[in-house]
Amino acid sequence: MANPTNPYHFMTYSEVAEVLGVSRQTVRVTEANALAKLRRNPVLKQHFLDHISSSSEFRSLDQVPSA
């Protein structure tokens, strides 16, 4: 398993489940519930949207071919 402290490493449900000692399904449901809470709360929703837009900007910059 890769180093989970690396901010550029995205862990699979299986990897997270192994670290936490729970099932993949529990990880998936917990993630879905957390994201639903973010979407329902107006303050947190704005933070979430800001994060998603800044993350996608960085990803799109990574994909720009160099001259």
C-alpha positions in Angstrom: 0.0 0.0 0.0 1.3 3.5 -0.8 1.9 6.1 1.9 -1.5 7.4 2.9 0.1 10.7 4.2 1.0 11.7 0.7 -1.6 14.3 -0.3 -1.4 13.2 -4.0 -2.2 9.6 -3.2 -5.8 8.6 -3.4 -6.6 5.5 -1.4 -9.1 2.9 -2.6 -12.1 1.9 -0.5 -10.2 -1.4 0.2 -7.1 0.4 1.4 -9.1 2.7 3.7 -11.1 -0.2 5.0 -7.8 -2.1 5.8 -6.4 0.9 7.7 -9.6 1.5 9.7 -10.4 -2.2 10.2 -13.9 -1.9 8.6 -15.5 -3.2 5.4 -15.3 -1.5 2.0 -19.1 -1.0 2.2 -18.8 0.9 5.5 -16.1 3.2 4.0 -18.3 3.8 0.9 -21.4 4.6 3.0 -19.5 6.8 5.4 -18.1 8.8 2.4 -21.5 9.2 0.9 -23.0 10.4 4.2 -20.2 12.9 4.7 -20.5 14.3 1.2 -24.3 14.5 1.7 -23.8 16.6 4.9 -21.4 18.9 3.0 -24.0 19.4 0.3 -26.8 20.2 2.7 -25.0 22.8 4.9 -24.8 26.2 3.1 -21.4 27.2 4.7 -19.8 23.8 4.2 -21.3 23.5 0.8 -19.4 26.7 -0.3 -16.1 25.4 1.1 -16.7 22.1 -0.7 -17.4 23.8 -4.0 -14.4 26.0 -3.6 -12.2 23.0 -2.9 -13.6 21.1 -5.9 -13.1 24.0 -8.2 -9.5 24.7 -7.0 -8.7 20.9 -7.2 -9.9 20.7 -10.8 -7.9 23.8 -11.7 -4.8 22.2 -10.5 -5.6 18.9 -12.3 -6.3 20.8 -15.5 -3.0 22.7 -15.2 -1.2 19.4 -14.8 -2.6 18.2 -18.1 -1.5 21.2 -20.1 1.3 20.1 -22.5 4.5 22.0 -22.0 5.9 24.0 -24.9 
